[in-house]
Amino acid sequence: MDLNDAGSPSATEAGVAARAPGPGPQTPATEPMPRADRAGADAGQSAVPAPVASASAAARDPVGSLCALAIAAQRAQRHQLARVLILRAIALDPGRAQPHVVLGLMLHQAGRLADATVSYVRAIELEPTHADALLNVGIALEQQGHLDAAAAALQRTLGLRPDDAEAFYHLAAVHVARGDPARALGAVRRALEINETPATRSLFASLIRNLAGAPLLHELRGFVTRALAEAWGRPRLLAPVATTMIRQDARLAPLIARAVAAWPARLPFDALRAAAGLEAIFADPLLVALLESTHVCDRAIERFLTAVRCALLAAAEDSHASADLAQAGALRFCCALAAQCWINEYVFDVTDDEAARVTALAERVASALRAGEAVAMLPLVVVACYRPLHTVITPEMPGGAWPEPVAGIVRQQVHEPLEERQLAASMPRLTAIDDEVSRRVRAQYEQNPYPRWVRLEQPWQPTTLEQWLRQTLPSAPLAPLSARDGVDVLVAGCGSGQNPITAARTLAGARVLAVDLSLASLAHAKRKTRELAIDTIDYAQADILEIGSIGRQFDVVDTTGVLHHLGDWQAGWRALAAVTRPGGVMRLGLYSERASAGVVAARAFIAARHYDSTPEQIRRCRQDLLAAGDPLLAYVADYPDFFSTSECRDLLFHVQEHRLSLPQIKAFLAAQDLRFLGFAVDAAVMAHYRQRFPDDPAATDLDRWDALEAEYPALFGRMYLFWVQKAGPPATP
Ligand SMILES: C[S@@+](CC[C@H](N)C(=O)[O-])C[C@H]1O[C@@H](n2cnc3c(N)ncnc32)[C@H](O)[C@@H]1O
């Protein structure tokens, strides 16, 4: 879920860069950059000029050759030489635009935006139709926050080059900065249509996730499908818009409505078939992409999928129906449904009748495999929709022979769990776990690592800590950071690895230590880290309460969704502050009491009815909460955590939970000499705060935030997510 979505409940979605990076002054290298190559091309050189211009070219066009040489020198990091060359070119022919554009680029890349703007403007005065100069000045103006002027320059660029993807991309960024995401979406869509880049994909993903109500949403179905399947953004954050599209789909919507109307009875197989629904379901790439990417957080679609699963079970029990369905393309879809059920840890409701029939089917499949007989694929995959395959088959069974996509399900449900068990057994242990609460919390997360995930957003070019903080919290009262090389990061309570992986991919030179109580969580994290070929993260078991004993200090400490699960959250925070270097920063995520009314009511419901935290009881309890007819109880279904077993346990059945208020946090910060840097909140929330409290431009007054939260209890989602900085001068390297 998105921690930054005001108004929607949220727990721990905790990637350091969970939000796609917007274009900012620190332009990632993968983001469209000011045009340098064309400067060389226009100068009569190839787009990538050779370091030495030929004598004949120099004789024909000395200014163009000097431009090309200057660009080559700039690329080789020989900035002084580049500057000398380009100034010579300007001196040779002061009335030619191109050398001014190249000088502008150099200044731009050095971060001297105002000076770069002057050079570009000079070029435009000399040659008003110089499209690169217009584009680059548009980018420079956007980066300086001169949005109207930037938009005008970019529009002029598009007048000259209507298919300039970079101009559309930056225009989209301008619209974002102006608070007009719908127009931004239109511009980024054009950019994608012309030329896809990692930056345009990421910007699209970050925009579309908040625009489920956008007009003509269905036209973006193809892009949203790919955004999910290729993880242009974090799938969990894209899921709501995909869900909206599925619920609005002309073919799927009637089926979903019928499944919901029939609930708790399962819509029968014939009803699905009669509505010609099977093909609509099997052939829907968006539905498949959603099922395979992240858990589906929607009550209606859950009921629909539960009915489809039951229909598939009936078909799998009948060899003719099974063969027919396999022909109709059911296997691919059924594998996606099995992936979904694995991701959500079998949270869908199961009747006693279904459970008995699945047991019989699983036994039939397992005994055929043990006897070395051929096994039909559909029944095997239907079993995988109800229980993990590692409880049915072993890796020694004829694994190599599974055809795709079944092989993918076997890998996910048999081989990966085995690998995780092996990783858990060899996990280093840095501290003892003696605290009684820590032991109970550990036991919970050994059974239910949090959260199970399959895909993260595509990585970006890493940036420095300072750049990243300035981009994330532009108005933060940030004291100087350490100038040492690289950055030591501690992810405390790293769970299943999303936060350390995001930190390692976001912060240049990050050396990450990620610790947790739960070996199962650490093993999941380590397996995913290996899969992504990241080698800058060390994982180890440790209790935060004992972290001081490891004898290390960190520039960044990240602990989201963790401290409120300690017996003494203040002791845990103090222990982490003590291992943070002076001038270092901490990112924290702590539950808000005000935002938790629905959770508190649900926990009381659970206590009164004595549900335990087994998967069966969690399944039962979810249905009972929804059937109780109490809006406060039903509110828990607005939390994405409600839609997976481990996360539902974390949300409603936790063995230890504190919920805090901003005055409590403020008092702690004052006592520990920690400076509040700012909340990571949605732009709309921040805009609202600024409008209400214009005399607090840094948006760091916790009393005012407290007043605003009193008015809007869901202001922060379920968690306060914020950064603080430790007092004291940073150590010099
Ligand atoms: C809700 S999960 C959050 C995981 C991760 N930070 C995230 O946001 O996805 C809480 C994690 O904190 C860990 N944890 C709780 N108490 C801890 C302690 N005293 N020391 C280390 N880890 C702890 C748990 O094992 C669990 O993995």
PDBQT file of the ligand as one rigid body, heavy atoms in Angstrom, charges set to zero:
ROOT
HETATM    1  C1  LIG A 801       5.409  -5.406  10.176  1.00  0.00    +0.000 C 
HETATM    2  S1  LIG A 801       6.934  -6.086   9.851  1.00  0.00    +0.000 S 
HETATM    3  C2  LIG A 801       7.673  -4.781   8.908  1.00  0.00    +0.000 C 
HETATM    4  C3  LIG A 801       8.772  -5.263   8.019  1.00  0.00    +0.000 C 
HETATM    5  C4  LIG A 801       9.412  -4.169   7.188  1.00  0.00    +0.000 C 
HETATM    6  N1  LIG A 801      10.000  -3.133   7.995  1.00  0.00    +0.000 N 
HETATM    7  C5  LIG A 801       8.415  -3.596   6.242  1.00  0.00    +0.000 C 
HETATM    8  O1  LIG A 801       8.020  -2.448   6.438  1.00  0.00    +0.000 OA
HETATM    9  O2  LIG A 801       8.023  -4.278   5.283  1.00  0.00    +0.000 OA
HETATM   10  C6  LIG A 801       7.767  -5.936  11.414  1.00  0.00    +0.000 C 
HETATM   11  C7  LIG A 801       9.135  -6.598  11.389  1.00  0.00    +0.000 C 
HETATM   12  O3  LIG A 801       9.855  -6.139  12.522  1.00  0.00    +0.000 OA
HETATM   13  C8  LIG A 801      10.565  -7.218  13.071  1.00  0.00    +0.000 C 
HETATM   14  N2  LIG A 801      10.828  -6.937  14.491  1.00  0.00    +0.000 N 
HETATM   15  C9  LIG A 801       9.922  -6.724  15.454  1.00  0.00    +0.000 A 
HETATM   16  N3  LIG A 801      10.542  -6.523  16.635  1.00  0.00    +0.000 NA
HETATM   17  C10 LIG A 801      11.870  -6.593  16.392  1.00  0.00    +0.000 A 
HETATM   18  C11 LIG A 801      13.029  -6.491  17.207  1.00  0.00    +0.000 A 
HETATM   19  N4  LIG A 801      12.946  -6.280  18.517  1.00  0.00    +0.000 N 
HETATM   20  N5  LIG A 801      14.233  -6.626  16.616  1.00  0.00    +0.000 NA
HETATM   21  C12 LIG A 801      14.335  -6.851  15.275  1.00  0.00    +0.000 A 
HETATM   22  N6  LIG A 801      13.276  -6.972  14.480  1.00  0.00    +0.000 NA
HETATM   23  C13 LIG A 801      12.054  -6.841  15.021  1.00  0.00    +0.000 A 
HETATM   24  C14 LIG A 801       9.630  -8.391  12.876  1.00  0.00    +0.000 C 
HETATM   25  O4  LIG A 801      10.303  -9.628  12.960  1.00  0.00    +0.000 OA
HETATM   26  C15 LIG A 801       9.042  -8.104  11.503  1.00  0.00    +0.000 C 
HETATM   27  O5  LIG A 801       9.764  -8.709  10.484  1.00  0.00    +0.000 OA
ENDROOT
TORSDOF 0
